[in-house]
């Protein structure tokens, strides 16, 4: 059986497309990559103009 995330976790996630290349925890994401983020992460990346 697949593990399901709690409702609160799913409600706080957003999907975004990167404007610039980005690296997180050693993983390189190219510009245009579609990523799932929390609202707090999305706000920080928006201020840095990454998304």
Secondary structure, 3 states (H helix, E strand, C coil): CCCCCCHHHHHCEEEEECCCCEEECCEEECCCCEEEEEHHHHHHHHHCCCC
